[in-house]
Amino acid sequence: MGITTELAKDLAAVRSLSEKDVDQLHTLIIDFFAAAYAGYRQNRAFNDAVEKVVYPQGGARESKVLFQSEKYPARLAAFMNSVYGHGAELDDGNKKAAGHAGVHLIPAVFALADKLGSSNDEVLTALAAGYEAYIRISSAAQPGLVRHGFHSTGMAGTLACAAACARLFGLDAQGVEDAIALSTTMTGGLLSYGDSRPAIKPLNPGKAAENGVFAAMLANEGMQGPTESLEGQNGWFHAVTDQVDEACLKGGDHLLLHDCYFKLYPSCRHTHCGIDAAAALHGKAEPAEIEAVNVYIYPNAIKLAGIKYPKDQDETKFSIHYTLAKALLNGSYGIADMDEPRLTEPVTELIEKIHLIPEEGMEDRARGIRGTRVELVKKNGEILKETVLVPKGDPENPLTRADIIEKLKVCSAGQAEEETLKKLVEAIMNIKGDGAFQNPMELL
């Protein structure tokens, strides 16, 4: 049995969810709405351009789009909601997969569920299968996927959305395999946003959601994709990586949606350990006492988040220098620090003292570590050190449901009343059982 066929059978077998599984999915959905509120507001210039292109297209009124009164075709709704969800870099992710899952899966599944009139159980099962598909496929392709310059959120995300939406259509294992196979030729998403103009990054999960819905629609109509679409000599893995970790394709003793992390800071995950470390060092040395700030961090972080002086809010998300300097000076980092970049004299002076030093040992995929060690070298020769191997929000250092709800409140400030947020959380928590799915987006 080939890799693609075996994976499709596993995904088709995801059916009975435990109370713990459903609880985690509810938390992931709440977190998506928090990220979407922030992304809708923070990435406004990019959003404006996309809205001017997409909304005039109109089409069948099938699915709800966040913050809009009109409904749109399911695949366009999936695209727009995913774009909003990724605009502030606050959505969930997975370390082994080296990318984000919920930001494409939740919009894709919700949009198609609106169109189909799905049940709550069908929605949750589709999401669980989608998380499983994304984390297994992307993890198996790492680290080659990143080394080849591909953004796993867009690349593996397309395949995951196709699998999840195939499940929503009620397709069997062969149908799931066909949806994945069709989607392999529709994948896209480069890490070029890390070189310049990062505002366009939400296109990657947006197209993953849209193309995943489309691939599943084709599979539902009986269209079949190439056999061995992942492992074939011209298959997806051959295109994106030099080595496939087949063990990652087997899954584990629990659904992998429990291995996702949540983000407290509106920036690339590669900055988070540095923010935590800097916040812990806050107040232990006056800026004038600091000779140098040595930041020992794994090379991929420097590659993807090495912008020294962010010119706008988009670049703050990919600046280890800026986020760390702000956390060191203020003891925290938040949305207010993005808009616009607060490059005050104390911040720029501190940035000049920051040195990013590649250290392979700060990343260990097998142990789930992507850490940072920060050393403050004082002018008197004293050295203060703080190492964070696992940032807040990772499964090993978890946030609570209350933390995620508080994040929702912070991200929606000025956009939603407290009563609206209360109804939103209640609607999300009611996505359970065999009742008809009521899209929480209808409340916004």
JOUR-V754593 format. One record per residue. N is the residue number from 1. RES is the residue in three letters. PHI is phi in whole degrees, -180 to 180 (* if undefined). PSI is psi in whole degrees, 0 to 359 (* if undefined). D_FIRST is the distance of its C-alpha to the first C-alpha in whole Angstrom. Layout:
# JOUR-V754593
n:res:phi:psi:d_first
N:RES:PHI:PSI:D_FIRST
N:RES:PHI:PSI:D_FIRST
This chain:
# JOUR-V754593
n:res:phi:psi:d_first
1:MET:*:130:0
2:GLY:-75:166:4
3:ILE:-58:313:7
4:THR:-65:316:8
5:THR:-63:316:6
6:GLU:-65:318:6
7:LEU:-63:315:10
8:ALA:-60:321:11
9:LYS:-65:319:10
10:ASP:-62:316:12
11:LEU:-68:324:15
12:ALA:-69:339:15
13:ALA:-87:353:16
14:VAL:-73:108:19
15:ARG:-136:298:22
16:SER:-88:111:25
17:LEU:-96:139:26
18:SER:-78:168:29
19:GLU:-61:324:33
20:LYS:-65:320:32
21:ASP:-63:314:29
22:VAL:-64:320:31
23:ASP:-61:317:34
24:GLN:-65:319:32
25:LEU:-63:320:31
26:HIS:-61:318:35
27:THR:-66:319:36
28:LEU:-63:322:33
29:ILE:-69:317:35
30:ILE:-58:317:38
31:ASP:-63:321:37
32:PHE:-60:317:36
33:PHE:-65:323:39
34:ALA:-61:312:41
35:ALA:-63:322:40
36:ALA:-69:320:40
37:TYR:-58:312:44
38:ALA:-66:318:44
39:GLY:-68:326:42
40:TYR:-63:321:44
41:ARG:-85:316:47
42:GLN:-76:325:47
43:ASN:-99:44:45
44:ARG:-66:320:48
45:ALA:-62:314:48
46:PHE:-66:315:45
47:ASN:-59:319:44
48:ASP:-58:314:47
49:ALA:-64:315:46
50:VAL:-65:318:43
51:GLU:-61:321:45
52:LYS:-67:334:47
53:VAL:-85:316:44
54:VAL:-82:309:42
55:TYR:-64:324:44
56:PRO:-65:344:46
57:GLN:-67:332:43
58:GLY:59:220:44
59:GLY:114:190:41
60:ALA:-59:136:40
61:ARG:-88:85:41
62:GLU:-108:322:38
63:SER:-141:148:38
64:LYS:-77:137:40
65:VAL:-111:136:40
66:LEU:-53:136:42
67:PHE:66:13:46
68:GLN:-120:147:46
69:SER:-84:333:48
70:GLU:-90:155:46
71:LYS:-98:158:42
72:TYR:-135:167:40
73:PRO:-52:144:37
74:ALA:-54:317:34
75:ARG:-69:328:32
76:LEU:-74:324:36
77:ALA:-63:318:36
78:ALA:-60:316:33
79:PHE:-61:308:34
80:MET:-65:317:37
81:ASN:-66:327:37
82:SER:-70:319:34
83:VAL:-58:314:37
84:TYR:-63:321:39
85:GLY:-67:338:37
86:HIS:-105:3:37
87:GLY:-69:340:40
88:ALA:-120:8:42
89:GLU:59:42:39
90:LEU:-119:8:39
91:ASP:-88:162:35
92:ASP:-65:165:33
93:GLY:-159:182:30
94:ASN:-141:132:28
95:LYS:-68:313:29
96:LYS:-65:323:25
97:ALA:-76:342:24
98:ALA:57:45:28
99:GLY:-174:192:28
100:HIS:-112:144:29
101:ALA:-114:303:27
102:GLY:-60:331:30
103:VAL:-68:338:32
104:HIS:-105:324:29
105:LEU:-68:314:27
106:ILE:-64:312:30
107:PRO:-61:319:32
108:ALA:-65:311:29
109:VAL:-68:317:29
110:PHE:-63:318:32
111:ALA:-64:314:33
112:LEU:-69:325:30
113:ALA:-63:323:32
114:ASP:-59:314:35
115:LYS:-65:319:34
116:LEU:-89:343:32
117:GLY:69:47:35
118:SER:-73:167:32
119:SER:-92:166:32
120:ASN:-60:315:33
121:ASP:-60:319:30
122:GLU:-64:321:28
123:VAL:-65:312:29
124:LEU:-67:320:28
125:THR:-65:320:25
126:ALA:-63:317:24
127:LEU:-63:316:25
128:ALA:-61:317:24
129:ALA:-66:324:20
130:GLY:-67:316:21
131:TYR:-61:319:23
132:GLU:-62:315:19
133:ALA:-64:314:18
134:TYR:-63:310:21
135:ILE:-68:319:21
136:ARG:-65:309:17
137:ILE:-66:312:17
138:SER:-68:319:20
139:SER:-62:321:21
140:ALA:-66:333:18
141:ALA:-91:354:20
142:GLN:-89:154:23
143:PRO:-87:3:25
144:GLY:-61:326:25
145:LEU:-57:313:24
146:VAL:-69:318:28
147:ARG:-63:332:29
148:HIS:-84:359:28
149:GLY:87:19:30
150:PHE:-98:144:28
151:HIS:-93:111:29
152:SER:-62:331:26
153:THR:-60:318:27
154:GLY:-81:318:27
155:MET:-71:296:24
156:ALA:-73:334:22
157:GLY:-61:323:24
158:THR:-61:315:23
159:LEU:-65:319:19
160:ALA:-65:317:20
161:CYS:-66:323:23
162:ALA:-62:316:21
163:ALA:-66:315:19
164:ALA:-62:316:22
165:CYS:-71:329:23
166:ALA:-62:319:21
167:ARG:-63:322:21
168:LEU:-65:327:25
169:PHE:-73:349:24
170:GLY:81:22:23
171:LEU:-73:151:20
172:ASP:-81:187:17
173:ALA:-59:322:13
174:GLN:-66:322:13
175:GLY:-67:321:16
176:VAL:-63:317:15
177:GLU:-63:319:13
178:ASP:-65:319:15
179:ALA:-62:316:18
180:ILE:-62:314:16
181:ALA:-61:316:16
182:LEU:-63:322:19
183:SER:-73:337:20
184:THR:-60:331:19
185:THR:-89:2:22
186:MET:-112:3:24
187:THR:-75:153:24
188:GLY:-165:167:27
189:GLY:134:106:30
190:LEU:-106:159:31
191:LEU:-85:12:33
192:SER:-61:338:36
193:TYR:-59:335:38
194:GLY:-73:342:39
195:ASP:-84:322:41
196:SER:-170:154:43
197:ARG:52:62:44
198:PRO:-71:354:41
199:ALA:-59:337:42
200:ILE:-81:356:39
201:LYS:-54:322:36
202:PRO:-61:345:36
203:LEU:-60:327:35
204:ASN:-64:304:31
205:PRO:-67:329:30
206:GLY:-60:313:32
207:LYS:-71:330:30
208:ALA:-62:314:27
209:ALA:-64:311:28
210:GLU:-62:311:30
211:ASN:-71:330:27
212:GLY:-66:317:24
213:VAL:-60:315:26
214:PHE:-63:317:27
215:ALA:-62:319:23
216:ALA:-67:323:22
217:MET:-61:317:26
218:LEU:-64:316:24
219:ALA:-62:323:21
220:ASN:-65:335:23
221:GLU:-88:7:25
222:GLY:92:4:22
223:MET:-73:133:21
224:GLN:-110:145:18
225:GLY:-99:178:17
226:PRO:-59:146:15
227:THR:-73:156:11
228:GLU:50:46:10
229:SER:-67:338:13
230:LEU:-91:312:13
231:GLU:-98:353:11
232:GLY:-61:166:13
233:GLN:-63:336:16
234:ASN:-118:25:18
235:GLY:-79:180:16
236:TRP:-62:314:17
237:PHE:-61:320:17
238:HIS:-60:326:18
239:ALA:-78:330:21
240:VAL:-110:348:22
241:THR:-151:160:22
242:ASP:-92:342:22
243:GLN:-148:136:20
244:VAL:-108:126:17
245:ASP:-90:91:17
246:GLU:-64:336:13
247:ALA:-62:327:15
248:CYS:-68:337:17
249:LEU:-78:350:13
250:LYS:-86:347:13
251:GLY:76:201:17
252:GLY:-147:203:19
253:ASP:-89:5:21
254:HIS:-150:162:23
255:LEU:-66:136:22
256:LEU:-74:353:23
257:LEU:-61:340:26
258:HIS:-77:350:28
259:ASP:-95:8:27
260:CYS:-81:152:29
261:TYR:-104:160:33
262:PHE:-117:149:36
263:LYS:-110:132:38
264:LEU:-94:336:42
265:TYR:-113:141:43
266:PRO:-81:66:43
267:SER:-159:165:41
268:CYS:-53:141:38
269:ARG:-58:333:37
270:HIS:-65:345:37
271:THR:-91:347:41
272:HIS:-71:320:41
273:CYS:-64:322:41
274:GLY:-64:319:44
275:ILE:-62:313:46
276:ASP:-60:317:46
277:ALA:-66:316:47
278:ALA:-64:320:50
279:ALA:-63:323:51
280:ALA:-68:332:51
281:LEU:-89:351:53
282:HIS:-55:132:55
283:GLY:85:355:59
284:LYS:-89:350:59
285:ALA:-156:136:61
286:GLU:-73:146:63
287:PRO:-52:322:61
288:ALA:-68:340:64
289:GLU:-84:347:64
290:ILE:-87:126:60
291:GLU:-88:317:60
292:ALA:-156:154:56
293:VAL:-123:106:53
294:ASN:-94:123:50
295:VAL:-114:108:47
296:TYR:-93:117:44
297:ILE:-151:154:41
298:TYR:-68:149:37
299:PRO:-57:323:37
300:ASN:-61:326:35
301:ALA:-64:317:37
302:ILE:-66:321:40
303:LYS:-63:319:38
304:LEU:-99:344:37
305:ALA:-140:42:40
306:GLY:-100:16:43
307:ILE:-66:126:46
308:LYS:-83:308:49
309:TYR:-119:97:51
310:PRO:-65:132:49
311:LYS:-87:338:51
312:ASP:-151:180:50
313:GLN:-64:330:48
314:ASP:-65:319:45
315:GLU:-75:339:45
316:THR:-61:330:46
317:LYS:-68:342:43
318:PHE:-125:39:42
319:SER:-129:101:45
320:ILE:-61:319:45
321:HIS:-57:307:48
322:TYR:-68:311:50
323:THR:-64:321:48
324:LEU:-69:319:49
325:ALA:-62:316:52
326:LYS:-64:317:53
327:ALA:-66:323:51
328:LEU:-68:322:53
329:LEU:-78:324:56
330:ASN:-109:345:56
331:GLY:82:6:54
332:SER:-163:170:51
333:TYR:-148:133:49
334:GLY:-150:187:49
335:ILE:-58:323:49
336:ALA:-61:334:52
337:ASP:-77:347:52
338:MET:-82:322:49
339:ASP:-118:103:52
340:GLU:-84:171:54
341:PRO:-54:126:53
342:ARG:-92:74:56
343:LEU:-85:65:57
344:THR:-72:169:60
345:GLU:-59:315:62
346:PRO:-60:324:61
347:VAL:-69:312:57
348:THR:-66:323:57
349:GLU:-63:321:59
350:LEU:-72:321:57
351:ILE:-57:321:54
352:GLU:-63:338:56
353:LYS:-91:352:56
354:ILE:-85:130:52
355:HIS:-124:120:50
356:LEU:-87:121:46
357:ILE:-118:114:45
358:PRO:-63:132:42
359:GLU:-144:107:40
360:GLU:-57:327:37
361:GLY:-66:348:37
362:MET:-79:354:38
363:GLU:-127:127:34
364:ASP:-142:99:31
365:ARG:-62:323:28
366:ALA:-64:326:27
367:ARG:-97:0:30
368:GLY:72:32:30
369:ILE:-109:129:33
370:ARG:-139:84:35
371:GLY:-108:182:38
372:THR:-147:137:42
373:ARG:-115:126:45
374:VAL:-111:128:48
375:GLU:-119:121:51
376:LEU:-93:116:55
377:VAL:-98:113:57
378:LYS:-85:158:61
379:LYS:-64:339:64
380:ASN:-88:5:65
381:GLY:95:347:62
382:GLU:-69:143:61
383:ILE:-123:124:57
384:LEU:-105:132:55
385:LYS:-125:146:51
386:GLU:-147:126:49
387:THR:-117:131:45
388:VAL:-126:114:42
389:LEU:-93:333:39
390:VAL:-134:114:37
391:PRO:-75:165:39
392:LYS:-60:136:40
393:GLY:104:344:38
394:ASP:-73:158:35
395:PRO:-57:330:33
396:GLU:-80:346:35
397:ASN:-140:65:38
398:PRO:-76:157:38
399:LEU:-95:161:40
400:THR:-96:168:41
401:ARG:-58:322:41
402:ALA:-62:322:45
403:ASP:-62:318:44
404:ILE:-69:322:41
405:ILE:-67:322:44
406:GLU:-65:322:47
407:LYS:-60:318:45
408:LEU:-58:317:44
409:LYS:-65:317:48
410:VAL:-65:316:49
411:CYS:-70:334:46
412:SER:-98:5:48
413:ALA:-55:130:52
414:GLY:83:355:54
415:GLN:-117:336:51
416:ALA:-142:143:51
417:GLU:-79:158:53
418:GLU:-59:322:53
419:GLU:-66:323:53
420:THR:-63:317:50
421:LEU:-66:323:48
422:LYS:-63:316:48
423:LYS:-66:325:47
424:LEU:-64:312:44
425:VAL:-63:318:43
426:GLU:-62:318:44
427:ALA:-64:321:42
428:ILE:-67:317:39
429:MET:-66:339:39
430:ASN:-85:359:39
431:ILE:-79:85:36
432:LYS:-165:158:35
433:GLY:77:187:34
434:ASP:-95:13:34
435:GLY:-70:166:37
436:ALA:-68:138:37
437:PHE:-68:127:36
438:GLN:-113:109:39
439:ASN:-64:119:38
440:PRO:-60:339:40
441:MET:-62:339:41
442:GLU:-62:340:43
443:LEU:-80:347:46
444:LEU:-107:*:46
